[in-house]
């Protein structure tokens, strides 16, 4: 079963890494807006998932019969699902897919701060070193080593940091929800609600952007985005049933590598020399943080 979990997170990470360049291409070449793209993607994915569960005779509405779980699902849908999807695409739109995918790896910093504040305890030394190393890598990534040269806009920086925060909520919040109601039900409702909220807020039914999908190529690209994105979410969260969150976190580092490979060969996007070093530092220290956390859990059990 562990092998199944490892395969799931690797496949999910590669699919999520691939969606970044795909969305970058859609935003750049078609001119569609971030809210419109996401509203369609999430709403359709949510409907498809929930419909497939209903056809399989799963009780998809039971979660709404319990007030507590219904509230938790709404929180996850808004701050987890909608949060990570919107900030990810907005960060891509303000920079590029590779940069956005790497910036989501600031999430461990937020997780450590959250846990430390909640426990009213200063983080252990390895976590402090991990935070400093991750920040150093992020600095090199964003500046190419120059204090006077920020390679992304302030907007991209803000969206990137919000992405890290949203990724933290998305990772931590739904664990109990999934254990109680299942991964597919939680992801299905999360996408449906998030897409519905964005659709209403943006009044997508009045948008003139629907004309974009009249072209078969763009329609097909949107279909790929929906399938890849949905599978990525299901595989990422589903893998937690078979492997530890630590292993999940470490193996998900393949996301930016996938995004970088696709971006280089398809979009011609390439990081500069020092930026590559920064990206490597970020991944190394994120993995170090994860492995350190695993050792800490082992020590507690002993």
KAPE-V928113 format. One record per residue. N is the residue number from 0. RES is the residue in one small letter. PHI is phi in whole degrees, 0 to 359 (none if undefined). Layout:
n->N res->RES phi->PHI
n->N res->RES phi->PHI
This chain:
n->0 res->x phi->none
n->1 res->x phi->296
n->2 res->x phi->299
n->3 res->x phi->296
n->4 res->x phi->295
n->5 res->x phi->296
n->6 res->x phi->295
n->7 res->x phi->295
n->8 res->x phi->290
n->9 res->x phi->294
n->10 res->x phi->294
n->11 res->x phi->296
n->12 res->x phi->295
n->13 res->x phi->292
n->14 res->x phi->294
n->15 res->x phi->294
n->16 res->x phi->296
n->17 res->x phi->287
n->18 res->x phi->295
n->19 res->x phi->301
n->20 res->x phi->300
n->21 res->x phi->298
n->22 res->x phi->290
n->23 res->x phi->300
n->24 res->x phi->296
n->25 res->x phi->299
n->26 res->x phi->293
n->27 res->x phi->282
n->28 res->x phi->276
n->29 res->x phi->256
n->30 res->x phi->78
n->31 res->x phi->292
n->32 res->x phi->276
n->33 res->x phi->300
n->34 res->x phi->300
n->35 res->x phi->295
n->36 res->x phi->302
n->37 res->x phi->288
n->38 res->x phi->301
n->39 res->x phi->294
n->40 res->x phi->300
n->41 res->x phi->286
n->42 res->x phi->296
n->43 res->x phi->295
n->44 res->x phi->298
n->45 res->x phi->298
n->46 res->x phi->298
n->47 res->x phi->296
n->48 res->x phi->295
n->49 res->x phi->293
n->50 res->x phi->295
n->51 res->x phi->296
n->52 res->x phi->292
n->53 res->x phi->295
n->54 res->x phi->297
n->55 res->x phi->279
n->56 res->x phi->65
n->57 res->x phi->275
n->58 res->x phi->276
n->59 res->x phi->285
n->60 res->x phi->265
n->61 res->x phi->298
n->62 res->x phi->299
n->63 res->x phi->278
n->64 res->x phi->277
n->65 res->x phi->250
n->66 res->x phi->300
n->67 res->x phi->298
n->68 res->x phi->292
n->69 res->x phi->297
n->70 res->x phi->296
n->71 res->x phi->296
n->72 res->x phi->292
n->73 res->x phi->295
n->74 res->x phi->299
n->75 res->x phi->298
n->76 res->x phi->298
n->77 res->x phi->279
n->78 res->x phi->271
n->79 res->x phi->267
n->80 res->x phi->294
n->81 res->x phi->295
n->82 res->x phi->299
n->83 res->x phi->288
n->84 res->x phi->293
n->85 res->x phi->292
n->86 res->x phi->294
n->87 res->x phi->296
n->88 res->x phi->290
n->89 res->x phi->295
n->90 res->x phi->293
n->91 res->x phi->297
n->92 res->x phi->297
n->93 res->x phi->273
n->94 res->x phi->222
n->95 res->x phi->199
n->96 res->x phi->296
n->97 res->x phi->296
n->98 res->x phi->298
n->99 res->x phi->296
n->100 res->x phi->296
n->101 res->x phi->290
n->102 res->x phi->292
n->103 res->x phi->292
n->104 res->x phi->280
n->105 res->x phi->281
n->106 res->x phi->305
n->107 res->x phi->303
n->108 res->x phi->297
n->109 res->x phi->294
n->110 res->x phi->297
n->111 res->x phi->297
n->112 res->x phi->298
n->113 res->x phi->299
n->114 res->x phi->296
n->115 res->x phi->293
n->116 res->x phi->294
n->117 res->x phi->296
n->118 res->x phi->274
n->119 res->x phi->53
n->120 res->x phi->218
n->121 res->x phi->291
n->122 res->x phi->297
n->123 res->x phi->296
n->124 res->x phi->302
n->125 res->x phi->296
n->126 res->x phi->287
n->127 res->x phi->298
n->128 res->x phi->298
n->129 res->x phi->297
n->130 res->x phi->296
n->131 res->x phi->296
n->132 res->x phi->294
n->133 res->x phi->295
n->134 res->x phi->295
n->135 res->x phi->297
n->136 res->x phi->297
n->137 res->x phi->296
n->138 res->x phi->299
n->139 res->x phi->295
n->140 res->x phi->296
n->141 res->x phi->275
n->142 res->x phi->238
n->143 res->x phi->58
n->144 res->x phi->91
n->145 res->x phi->248
n->146 res->x phi->293
n->147 res->x phi->257
n->148 res->x phi->222
n->149 res->x phi->273
n->150 res->x phi->277
n->151 res->x phi->236
n->152 res->x phi->286
n->153 res->x phi->301
n->154 res->x phi->298
n->155 res->x phi->296
n->156 res->x phi->297
n->157 res->x phi->296
n->158 res->x phi->296
n->159 res->x phi->295
n->160 res->x phi->292
n->161 res->x phi->295
n->162 res->x phi->297
n->163 res->x phi->300
n->164 res->x phi->294
n->165 res->x phi->295
n->166 res->x phi->297
n->167 res->x phi->297
n->168 res->x phi->297
n->169 res->x phi->298
n->170 res->x phi->280
n->171 res->x phi->274
n->172 res->x phi->290
n->173 res->x phi->275
n->174 res->x phi->301
n->175 res->x phi->293
n->176 res->x phi->301
n->177 res->x phi->293
n->178 res->x phi->296
n->179 res->x phi->276
n->180 res->x phi->239
n->181 res->x phi->96
n->182 res->x phi->297
n->183 res->x phi->296
n->184 res->x phi->295
n->185 res->x phi->294
n->186 res->x phi->295
n->187 res->x phi->300
n->188 res->x phi->292
n->189 res->x phi->300
n->190 res->x phi->291
n->191 res->x phi->298
n->192 res->x phi->293
n->193 res->x phi->299
n->194 res->x phi->295
n->195 res->x phi->294
n->196 res->x phi->299
n->197 res->x phi->292
n->198 res->x phi->295
n->199 res->x phi->292
n->200 res->x phi->297
n->201 res->x phi->264
n->202 res->x phi->48
n->203 res->x phi->298
n->204 res->x phi->293
n->205 res->x phi->261
n->206 res->x phi->287
n->207 res->x phi->270
n->208 res->x phi->282
n->209 res->x phi->300
n->210 res->x phi->300
n->211 res->x phi->302
n->212 res->x phi->279
n->213 res->x phi->290
n->214 res->x phi->274
n->215 res->x phi->307
n->216 res->x phi->298
n->217 res->x phi->288
n->218 res->x phi->298
n->219 res->x phi->296
n->220 res->x phi->297
n->221 res->x phi->295
n->222 res->x phi->298
n->223 res->x phi->297
n->224 res->x phi->300
n->225 res->x phi->296
n->226 res->x phi->294
n->227 res->x phi->298
n->228 res->x phi->297
n->229 res->x phi->295
n->230 res->x phi->299
n->231 res->x phi->299
n->232 res->x phi->294
n->233 res->x phi->296
n->234 res->x phi->292
n->235 res->x phi->299
n->236 res->x phi->286
n->237 res->x phi->294
n->238 res->x phi->295
n->239 res->x phi->293
n->240 res->x phi->284
n->241 res->x phi->243
n->242 res->x phi->231
n->243 res->x phi->283
n->244 res->x phi->303
n->245 res->x phi->296
n->246 res->x phi->297
n->247 res->x phi->301
n->248 res->x phi->294
n->249 res->x phi->295
n->250 res->x phi->288
n->251 res->x phi->290
n->252 res->x phi->293
n->253 res->x phi->285
n->254 res->x phi->304
n->255 res->x phi->296
n->256 res->x phi->294
n->257 res->x phi->296
n->258 res->x phi->300
n->259 res->x phi->292
n->260 res->x phi->297
n->261 res->x phi->296
n->262 res->x phi->295
n->263 res->x phi->295
n->264 res->x phi->279
n->265 res->x phi->256
n->266 res->x phi->259
n->267 res->x phi->73
n->268 res->x phi->270
n->269 res->x phi->220
n->270 res->x phi->287
n->271 res->x phi->283
n->272 res->x phi->306
n->273 res->x phi->292
n->274 res->x phi->297
n->275 res->x phi->298
n->276 res->x phi->297
n->277 res->x phi->298
n->278 res->x phi->298
n->279 res->x phi->297
n->280 res->x phi->299
n->281 res->x phi->302
n->282 res->x phi->295
n->283 res->x phi->298
n->284 res->x phi->284
n->285 res->x phi->295
n->286 res->x phi->296
n->287 res->x phi->297
n->288 res->x phi->299
n->289 res->x phi->296
n->290 res->x phi->293
n->291 res->x phi->296
n->292 res->x phi->294
n->293 res->x phi->296
n->294 res->x phi->295
n->295 res->x phi->296
n->296 res->x phi->294
n->297 res->x phi->298
n->298 res->x phi->297
n->299 res->x phi->296
n->300 res->x phi->295
n->301 res->x phi->289
